[in-house]
Amino acid sequence: MERSTEKDSKYNGLENMPLLELLQNINNEDKTAPLAVEQALPQIEALVKITTDRMRNGGRLFYIGAGTSGRLGVVDASECPPTFGVPFDWVVGIIAGGDTAIRKAVEFAEDNTTQAWKDLQEFDIKEGDVVVGIAASGTTPYVIGGLKTANEHGIATGCIVCNAGSPVAATAQYPVEVITGPEFVTGSTRMKAGTAQKLVLNMLSTSVMIQLGRVKGNKMVDMQLSNDKLIQRGTNMVMAETGLSEKEAAELLNQYGSVRKAVDAHNK
C-alpha cells in the first residue's frame, strides 16, 4: 500500500527557514488535521455506537498501539476515571513494549504479531469488550495481530489510522481512517497524524461517556475531586444546581464526594 504519511514534506530546507516562517508552516499543516477528522465523522459515529452499546452491557474499551499511537491511547484511557468518575478498568490503554515504552522506545516491540493478544489477556478480555487499534501507518504488526485475534473471539474491533487502504483498517470491523497526508517533517507522524488521532480519541471517549450518563447538561458531575481546583469547580457546580452558599455547597460536596451525589442528596 502507498502510505501518504511517509511522502516527502511539502516544505524543504527546514533548517534554513526563519523561525516565524517555520512556526507558521507547522501551524498551517496542523490546521488540516481537524478537516481530515471531519471527513471521517460517519466512521467515528459507527465506532462510538458499537462502543456505547457494548459498554452499556458491561463491556470495556481497550486501546492497543505502538509508539506515539500507543501513548495517545494510554493518555486517553488514563483521563477517563478522573474526568468521568468511571472505574480504572473501564477504558484501558495498552502500548507495545509495556509501560516502559510510554517514556522510552522499546525496539521492535511493534513488530510482534502475537504480543497484543497476550497483553489483552492480562486484563481478562472477553466477548462483549471493544478493542481499538491505533496506528498512524495502518501497518503495525502488533496492532494487526491483536485485532485479528480479537475478531476470532467475538470481540468488536475498531481502529484509528491515517493512511487509506491499510491492513489495520481492513482487519477492524469499525475502521476510522483519517487521511492526514505528508508531515511537515517527512514521516514524523507524531505531528499532525498524532494530532488527528488525539482528536478522534477525544470524540470517542467523550461521546461514549456522555451517552452512558457521565455528563449532565455540560458538566462533569462524576469527576474525581483530586485537587483544590476540581474541588472548587465542584463546589461551584453544586452552588449553581442547588442555590446553596459556597460554604454549604462545599460541605455537601465533601460529605458525598461527587457533584452528582451531593446534588441528588440535596434534592431528595
Residue, then its C-alpha position, 0 to 999 in steps of 0.5 A: m500500500e502507498r502510505s501518504t504519511e511517509k511522502d516527502s514534506k511539502y516544505n524543504g530546507l527546514e533548517n534554513m527557514p526563519l523561525l516565524e516562517l517555520l512556526q507558521n508552516i507547522n501551524n498551517e499543516d496542523k490546521t488540516a488535521p481537524l478537516a481530515v477528522e471531519q471527513a471521517l465523522p460517519q466512521i467515528e459515529a459507527l465506532v462510538k455506537i458499537t462502543t456505547d452499546r457494548m459498554r452499556n452491557g458491561g463491556r470495556l474499551f481497550y486501546i492497543g498501539a505502538g509508539t506515539s499511537g500507543r501513548l495517545g491511547v494510554v493518555d486517553a484511557s488514563e483521563c477517563p476515571p478522573t474526568f468521568g468518575v468511571p472505574f480504572d478498568w473501564v477504558v484501558g490503554i495498552i502500548a507495545g513494549g509495556d509501560t516502559a515504552i510510554r517514556k522510552a522506545v522499546e525496539f521492535a516491540e511493534d513488530n510482534t504479531t502475537q504480543a497484543w493478544k497476550d497483553l489483552q489477556e492480562f486484563d481478562i478480555k472477553e466477548g462483549d469488550v471493544v478493542v481499538g487499534i491505533a496506528a498512524s501507518g495502518t501497518t503495525p504488526y502488533v496492532i494487526g495481530g491483536l485485532k485479528t485475534a480479537n475478531e476470532h473471539g467475538i470481540a468488536t474491533g475498531c481502529i484509528v489510522c491515517n493512511a487509506g487502504s491499510p491492513v489495520a483498517a481492513t482487519a477492524q470491523y469499525p475502521v476510522e481512517v483519517i487521511t492526514g497526508p505528508e508531515f511537515v517533517t517527512g514521516s514524523t507522524r507524531m505531528k499532525a497524524g498524532t494530532a488527528q488521532k488525539l482528536v478522534l480519541n477525544m470524540l470517542s471517549t467523550s461521546v461514549m461517556i456522555q451517552l452512558g450518563r457521565v455528563k449532565g447538561n455540560k458538566m462533569v458531575d462524576m469527576q474525581l475531586s483530586n485537587d483544590k481546583l476540581i474541588q472548587r469547580g465542584t463546589n461551584m457546580v453544586m452552588a449553581e444546581t442547588g442555590l446553596s452558599e459556597k460554604e454549604a455547597a462545599e460541605l455537601l460536596n465533601q460529605y458525598g464526594s461527587v457533584r452528582k451525589a451531593v446534588d441528588a442528596h440535596n434534592k431528595 
